[in-house]
Amino acid sequence: MKYEITEHVHSQSGEKYFSFRHKSGVSVYIAPNGYTTACAIYTADFGGADTKFSVDGAVHETPAGIAHFLEHKLFETEDGGDAFRLFSQLGADSNAFTSHTATSFTFSCPVDVFCDSLSVLLHFVHTPHFTASSIEKERGIIEEELNMYEDNPDSRIYYELMKCLYKNDGIRYDVGGTTDSIKKITADMLYFCHSAFYSPQNMSLVISGGIDPEKVAAVMDGQIPEPAPRRVAKIRPPEPVKAYRKLSRINMDVAEPLFSFGIKDLPPGSQTDMRRRSAALSILCSMLFGASSEFYCDCYEKGLISGDTDAGYYYTENNAYLSITGESKRPFAVKRRIIETIEKALSDGIDDAEFERTKKVFYASFIYSMQSSSSVAYSLLSFCQLKDDMLKYPDLISGTDSLTALRCLRELYDKDRCAFAVVEPFKEDKNVSRNIQRV
């Protein structure tokens, strides 16, 4: 079958990618390049936050962590082996990951074994095989993974901030669920979620490399089953505009406190507007809080900050927020400086020349990130998931000015939408019970 393939081209650079919809309903995006390796990412629109949904009008609620559990189990093959072994035999590297909104399966390989590798990927994703014993075994593996992240300060500071910013949205929970919630997951639940969310109409395939779209379509023809017509809709709880809590403080075995300051943004509007907002606020964050900023240099010289800070604006189809994260012996002093820096920018304005310099660095970083098949594929995926065009982003960055950035910051900043999370060392006995304070 011949497909109507659309070519997307950047008018100045000549960079391009192709897109088409496979007869099964899968959306396909291919970015050709001259790299010797190719990368594919196959994604289901089903993530850790999607625990409540309707199928053909009937509402269902599943245990937290089921999307991540399903990701793990799909690698099991009918003979009791796993797909990793099949990829390895072809000379391909494979992986998978679950976010709050989606689950992705990926591989990288030499171009000459790409079609064979793609055949393996499509087959195991669409041919689930679960047994009670294998699920029980996987439950133990995932429980160890959850405990590992529970003991990881970087993971904990992120989720503590999300629990402050969000009252109901699933972004506040670990995508893997909890040790209690995964005990409720059964084979029937996994099969049901697979039939609902792994339907081809709910899938996308992103490819980076010198791969012929017609050959991709031929492999898909042989591996993707006929879609079963089902009406599936995610159900998200209503979320207040204000931050749920102002403060979270927990104790962990860390050498120095970690902090994370966040501002909850209003629900995303059009994706084009959000991408423009994201670029403006990301550049402004780098300018105000990056390693060369007045804020950072002053805090570092005074011993308020140790090491780097991570500052940026992040959004998905359901939520958006700005965050600034780092290490400090005096985290609440840093919080005051963050607020002072934001309010000074809003009252006094910012230096246009400095904003333009920061923008050029931001632009160059985006272009430089496209240095491999896998980096191109992941970038293309992030845009396609939000129904956006990757090739428009460089021009969008170039067209962003300081006035736009300040307007976005003014719209964003509201003390009722701010929150602060701190991970602090145990003061004395590490064996005392964990202390948690949330206000």
C-alpha positions as semicolon CSV with decimal commas, in nm:
position;residue;x (nm);y (nm);z (nm)
1;M;0,000;0,000;0,000
2;K;0,127;0,347;-0,091
3;Y;0,106;0,617;0,174
4;E;0,065;0,989;0,141
5;I;0,391;1,109;0,296
6;T;0,420;1,472;0,407
7;E;0,758;1,643;0,397
8;H;0,829;1,909;0,662
9;V;1,122;2,137;0,570
10;H;1,287;2,431;0,744
11;S;1,301;2,708;0,485
12;Q;1,653;2,827;0,574
13;S;1,849;2,529;0,706
14;G;1,694;2,267;0,481
15;E;1,649;2,032;0,779
16;K;1,347;1,809;0,732
17;Y;1,139;1,517;0,849
18;F;0,858;1,311;0,699
19;S;0,526;1,211;0,848
20;F;0,242;0,980;0,752
21;R;-0,037;0,785;0,915
22;H;-0,009;0,410;0,880
23;K;-0,325;0,222;0,778
24;S;-0,348;0,084;1,132
25;G;-0,372;0,437;1,274
26;V;-0,013;0,475;1,403
27;S;0,133;0,824;1,347
28;V;0,483;0,795;1,195
29;Y;0,758;1,060;1,192
30;I;1,096;1,003;1,023
31;A;1,392;1,243;1,040
32;P;1,649;1,141;0,775
33;N;2,017;1,202;0,841
34;G;2,359;1,071;0,752
35;Y;2,443;0,901;1,082
36;T;2,561;0,539;1,066
37;T;2,312;0,442;1,337
38;A;1,936;0,481;1,347
39;C;1,700;0,519;1,641
40;A;1,330;0,438;1,680
41;I;1,092;0,529;1,962
42;Y;0,748;0,364;1,976
43;T;0,514;0,542;2,214
44;A;0,176;0,469;2,368
45;D;-0,030;0,759;2,498
46;F;-0,055;0,599;2,842
47;G;0,149;0,718;3,139
48;G;0,179;0,706;3,514
49;A;-0,087;0,972;3,572
50;D;-0,347;0,785;3,364
51;T;-0,507;0,573;3,634
52;K;-0,867;0,679;3,564
53;F;-1,018;0,658;3,217
54;S;-1,326;0,554;3,023
55;V;-1,349;0,279;2,762
56;D;-1,657;0,285;2,539
57;G;-1,831;0,504;2,795
58;A;-1,755;0,287;3,101
59;V;-1,530;0,445;3,366
60;H;-1,238;0,243;3,503
61;E;-0,986;0,315;3,778
62;T;-0,660;0,121;3,808
63;P;-0,382;0,104;4,070
64;A;-0,105;0,363;4,053
65;G;0,198;0,230;3,866
66;I;0,014;0,011;3,617
67;A;0,152;0,187;3,306
68;H;0,507;0,138;3,434
69;F;0,434;-0,225;3,529
70;L;0,300;-0,289;3,179
71;E;0,614;-0,136;3,028
72;H;0,825;-0,388;3,222
73;K;0,611;-0,689;3,134
74;L;0,585;-0,626;2,760
75;F;0,953;-0,721;2,719
76;E;0,865;-1,080;2,817
77;T;0,838;-1,309;2,513
78;E;0,613;-1,611;2,458
79;D;0,899;-1,858;2,527
80;G;0,973;-1,704;2,869
81;G;1,269;-1,506;2,742
82;D;1,290;-1,131;2,691
83;A;1,313;-0,893;2,399
84;F;1,646;-0,752;2,519
85;R;1,810;-1,077;2,411
86;L;1,657;-1,051;2,062
87;F;1,780;-0,695;2,020
88;S;2,126;-0,793;2,142
89;Q;2,147;-1,070;1,882
90;L;2,084;-0,808;1,613
91;G;2,345;-0,568;1,754
92;A;2,082;-0,322;1,878
93;D;2,057;-0,146;2,214
94;S;1,706;-0,123;2,357
95;N;1,534;0,048;2,646
96;A;1,196;0,176;2,765
97;F;1,065;0,446;2,994
98;T;0,736;0,563;3,140
99;S;0,655;0,928;3,205
100;H;0,343;1,076;3,361
101;T;0,175;1,098;3,020
102;A;0,322;0,823;2,797
103;T;0,519;0,499;2,770
104;S;0,799;0,465;2,515
105;F;1,002;0,171;2,382
106;T;1,323;0,250;2,198
107;F;1,624;0,099;2,024
108;S;1,936;0,220;1,844
109;C;2,119;0,008;1,588
110;P;2,326;0,013;1,269
111;V;2,114;0,120;0,972
112;D;2,147;-0,219;0,799
113;V;1,965;-0,406;1,079
114;F;1,704;-0,138;1,142
115;C;1,408;-0,313;0,980
116;D;1,477;-0,640;1,165
117;S;1,504;-0,449;1,493
118;L;1,181;-0,260;1,422
119;S;1,007;-0,591;1,357
120;V;1,116;-0,717;1,700
121;L;0,996;-0,398;1,868
122;L;0,653;-0,392;1,706
123;H;0,598;-0,762;1,769
124;F;0,662;-0,766;2,144
125;V;0,475;-0,439;2,209
126;H;0,164;-0,574;2,037
127;T;0,190;-0,934;2,165
128;P;0,152;-0,924;2,544
129;H;0,228;-1,240;2,737
130;F;0,166;-1,244;3,112
131;T;0,156;-1,525;3,366
132;A;0,077;-1,509;3,737
133;S;0,427;-1,630;3,830
134;S;0,606;-1,383;3,604
135;I;0,393;-1,097;3,735
136;E;0,479;-1,190;4,091
137;K;0,848;-1,198;4,003
138;E;0,824;-0,858;3,833
139;R;0,642;-0,716;4,133
140;G;0,948;-0,781;4,345
141;I;1,179;-0,620;4,089
142;I;0,963;-0,307;4,068
143;E;0,934;-0,289;4,446
144;E;1,315;-0,276;4,468
145;E;1,317;-0,003;4,201
146;L;1,060;0,201;4,396
147;N;1,264;0,168;4,716
148;M;1,572;0,281;4,528
149;Y;1,399;0,598;4,408
150;E;1,252;0,652;4,754
151;D;1,611;0,671;4,881
152;N;1,723;0,901;4,599
153;P;1,734;1,267;4,713
154;D;1,700;1,407;4,361
155;S;1,387;1,202;4,300
156;R;1,243;1,290;4,640
157;I;1,296;1,666;4,607
158;Y;1,116;1,659;4,269
159;Y;0,812;1,475;4,401
160;E;0,799;1,680;4,720
161;L;0,775;1,994;4,507
162;M;0,507;1,836;4,285
163;K;0,308;1,738;4,596
164;C;0,324;2,100;4,706
165;L;0,222;2,247;4,372
166;Y;-0,050;1,997;4,280
167;K;-0,342;1,877;4,489
168;N;-0,502;1,621;4,256
169;D;-0,305;1,584;3,934
170;G;-0,119;1,256;3,887
171;I;0,211;1,439;3,836
172;R;0,241;1,447;4,216
173;Y;0,286;1,067;4,229
174;D;0,577;0,847;4,126
175;V;0,507;0,695;3,783
176;G;0,597;0,356;3,930
177;G;0,321;0,378;4,193
178;T;0,384;0,261;4,547
179;T;0,478;-0,072;4,701
180;D;0,115;-0,102;4,813
181;S;-0,047;-0,005;4,482
182;I;0,155;-0,249;4,270
183;K;0,039;-0,536;4,491
184;K;-0,310;-0,483;4,346
185;I;-0,203;-0,522;3,982
186;T;-0,318;-0,844;3,813
187;A;-0,271;-1,005;3,472
188;D;-0,630;-0,919;3,378
189;M;-0,569;-0,551;3,457
190;L;-0,256;-0,550;3,243
191;Y;-0,432;-0,713;2,949
192;F;-0,722;-0,468;2,982
193;C;-0,496;-0,160;2,987
194;H;-0,299;-0,297;2,694
195;S;-0,612;-0,349;2,486
196;A;-0,731;0,003;2,570
197;F;-0,415;0,209;2,530
198;Y;-0,191;0,007;2,298
199;S;-0,436;0,026;2,012
200;P;-0,253;0,156;1,702
201;Q;-0,458;0,478;1,693
202;N;-0,307;0,559;2,032
203;M;0,053;0,499;1,921
204;S;0,325;0,700;1,750
205;L;0,653;0,589;1,591
206;V;0,946;0,831;1,570
207;I;1,255;0,738;1,368
208;S;1,586;0,915;1,315
209;G;1,826;0,786;1,052
210;G;1,862;0,718;0,682
211;I;1,557;0,491;0,666
212;D;1,319;0,459;0,369
213;P;0,961;0,540;0,481
214;E;0,821;0,275;0,246
215;K;1,034;0,006;0,412
216;V;0,913;0,123;0,753
217;A;0,553;0,096;0,634
218;A;0,617;-0,257;0,502
219;V;0,749;-0,374;0,840
220;M;0,451;-0,216;1,012
221;D;0,212;-0,389;0,772
222;G;0,342;-0,725;0,888
223;Q;0,355;-0,662;1,263
224;I;0,075;-0,429;1,369
225;P;-0,264;-0,596;1,420
226;E;-0,592;-0,464;1,288
227;P;-0,720;-0,202;1,533
228;A;-1,022;-0,280;1,748
229;P;-1,254;0,023;1,743
230;R;-1,269;0,149;2,104
231;R;-1,344;0,490;2,250
232;V;-1,084;0,561;2,517
233;A;-1,065;0,889;2,711
234;K;-0,837;0,985;2,999
235;I;-1,009;1,135;3,303
236;R;-0,811;1,398;3,489
237;P;-0,936;1,541;3,822
238;P;-0,996;1,916;3,848
239;E;-0,690;2,103;3,972
240;P;-0,695;2,429;4,171
241;V;-0,504;2,726;4,032
242;K;-0,321;2,788;4,360
243;A;-0,040;2,573;4,496
244;Y;-0,173;2,299;4,723
245;R;0,092;2,354;4,993
246;K;0,351;2,623;5,049
247;L;0,623;2,410;5,208
248;S;0,755;2,056;5,242
249;R;1,052;1,959;5,458
250;I;1,181;1,604;5,488
251;N;1,495;1,445;5,634
252;M;1,718;1,210;5,438
253;D;2,073;1,082;5,451
254;V;2,227;1,374;5,259
255;A;2,544;1,571;5,325
256;E;2,385;1,907;5,246
257;P;2,025;2,027;5,207
258;L;1,858;2,021;4,867
259;F;1,598;2,282;4,777
260;S;1,344;2,327;4,500
261;F;1,141;2,641;4,445
262;G;0,844;2,616;4,209
263;I;0,570;2,828;4,056
264;K;0,260;2,651;3,928
265;D;0,144;2,788;3,595
266;L;-0,211;2,803;3,469
267;P;-0,331;2,502;3,265
268;P;-0,169;2,493;2,920
269;G;-0,347;2,675;2,640
270;S;-0,273;2,606;2,274
271;Q;0,047;2,409;2,224
272;T;0,195;2,681;2,003
273;D;0,139;2,937;2,277
274;M;0,288;2,703;2,536
275;R;0,597;2,636;2,326
276;R;0,647;3,012;2,285
277;R;0,593;3,063;2,659
278;S;0,832;2,779;2,736
279;A;1,108;2,931;2,521
280;A;1,064;3,278;2,672
281;L;1,062;3,158;3,033
282;S;1,343;2,907;2,981
283;I;1,570;3,179;2,840
284;L;1,473;3,414;3,123
285;C;1,537;3,142;3,384
286;S;1,884;3,086;3,244
287;M;1,952;3,458;3,246
288;L;1,825;3,517;3,602
289;F;1,940;3,194;3,770
290;G;2,203;3,029;3,546
291;A;2,571;2,983;3,627
292;S;2,668;3,327;3,493
293;S;2,376;3,516;3,652
294;E;2,414;3,782;3,921
295;F;2,195;3,567;4,147
296;Y;2,416;3,260;4,115
297;C;2,751;3,440;4,142
298;D;2,640;3,634;4,449
299;C;2,493;3,327;4,622
300;Y;2,800;3,120;4,539
301;E;3,044;3,383;4,671
302;K;2,846;3,409;4,996
303;G;2,839;3,032;5,039
304;L;2,462;3,011;4,993
305;I;2,479;2,770;4,698
306;S;2,698;2,465;4,644
307;G;2,744;2,342;4,288
308;D;2,508;2,404;3,999
309;T;2,144;2,505;4,002
310;D;1,886;2,364;3,761
311;A;1,638;2,632;3,653
312;G;1,377;2,598;3,381
313;Y;1,018;2,595;3,268
314;Y;0,850;2,260;3,205
315;Y;0,514;2,163;3,063
316;T;0,308;1,872;2,937
317;E;-0,036;1,858;2,780
318;N;-0,190;1,888;3,128
319;N;0,033;2,103;3,348
320;A;0,316;2,354;3,353
321;Y;0,552;2,496;3,614
322;L;0,879;2,680;3,666
323;S;1,134;2,536;3,907
324;I;1,477;2,621;4,049
325;T;1,662;2,338;4,222
326;G;2,002;2,311;4,390
327;E;2,201;2,251;4,709
328;S;2,245;2,498;4,993
329;K;2,336;2,499;5,360
330;R;2,086;2,786;5,398
331;P;1,798;2,694;5,165
332;F;1,552;2,947;5,305
333;A;1,800;3,229;5,246
334;V;1,824;3,111;4,885
335;K;1,445;3,109;4,861
336;R;1,437;3,474;4,966
337;R;1,698;3,558;4,703
338;I;1,498;3,378;4,434
339;I;1,186;3,579;4,517
340;E;1,386;3,903;4,532
341;T;1,539;3,829;4,190
342;I;1,200;3,764;4,031
343;E;1,038;4,071;4,185
344;K;1,333;4,294;4,090
345;A;1,308;4,180;3,728
346;L;0,935;4,256;3,726
347;S;0,976;4,601;3,884
348;D;1,299;4,720;3,719
349;G;1,299;4,526;3,394
350;I;1,592;4,331;3,252
351;D;1,892;4,414;3,034
352;D;1,800;4,359;2,668
353;A;2,159;4,291;2,560
354;E;2,203;4,027;2,830
355;F;1,875;3,864;2,731
356;E;1,990;3,849;2,368
357;R;2,322;3,691;2,470
358;T;2,141;3,430;2,678
359;K;1,902;3,364;2,391
360;K;2,192;3,294;2,153
361;V;2,338;3,043;2,399
362;F;1,996;2,880;2,437
363;Y;1,958;2,863;2,057
364;A;2,304;2,713;2,013
365;S;2,238;2,455;2,287
366;F;1,924;2,338;2,107
367;I;2,107;2,303;1,775
368;Y;2,407;2,135;1,938
369;S;2,179;1,880;2,106
370;M;2,099;1,734;1,762
371;Q;2,432;1,555;1,735
372;S;2,316;1,193;1,714
373;S;2,029;0,986;1,582
374;S;1,898;0,924;1,931
375;S;1,905;1,293;2,033
376;V;1,718;1,390;1,715
377;A;1,461;1,116;1,777
378;Y;1,399;1,219;2,137
379;S;1,365;1,583;2,042
380;L;1,126;1,501;1,758
381;L;0,923;1,284;1,995
382;S;0,886;1,564;2,251
383;F;0,743;1,795;1,985
384;C;0,519;1,534;1,822
385;Q;0,366;1,434;2,156
386;L;0,250;1,794;2,196
387;K;0,128;1,816;1,834
388;D;0,401;2,069;1,761
389;D;0,657;2,113;1,481
390;M;1,022;2,074;1,582
391;L;1,144;2,272;1,280
392;K;0,957;2,584;1,392
393;Y;1,129;2,594;1,730
394;P;1,459;2,761;1,625
395;D;1,267;3,049;1,462
396;L;1,043;3,071;1,767
397;I;1,352;3,108;1,989
398;S;1,497;3,374;1,758
399;G;1,172;3,568;1,766
400;T;1,151;3,579;2,146
401;D;1,237;3,915;2,303
402;S;1,280;4,043;2,657
403;L;0,939;4,212;2,663
404;T;0,768;3,882;2,581
405;A;0,970;3,704;2,851
406;L;0,880;3,964;3,114
407;R;0,513;3,949;3,016
408;C;0,518;3,570;3,059
409;L;0,691;3,602;3,396
410;R;0,437;3,862;3,510
411;E;0,152;3,628;3,410
412;L;0,321;3,338;3,588
413;Y;0,437;3,491;3,916
414;D;0,182;3,477;4,195
415;K;0,277;3,405;4,557
416;D;-0,031;3,186;4,591
417;R;0,110;2,960;4,319
418;C;0,460;2,935;4,473
419;A;0,592;2,644;4,679
420;F;0,921;2,537;4,836
421;A;1,053;2,189;4,910
422;V;1,362;2,104;5,117
423;V;1,547;1,778;5,180
424;E;1,758;1,819;5,494
425;P;2,018;1,596;5,662
426;F;1,930;1,407;5,978
427;K;2,049;1,622;6,265
428;E;2,167;1,345;6,493
429;D;2,056;0,984;6,485
430;K;2,008;0,853;6,130
431;N;1,793;0,573;6,271
432;V;1,520;0,802;6,398
433;S;1,192;0,795;6,211
434;R;1,171;1,028;5,912
435;N;1,033;1,370;5,988
436;I;0,802;1,525;5,730
437;Q;0,652;1,871;5,751
438;R;0,405;2,000;5,496
439;V;0,231;2,334;5,533
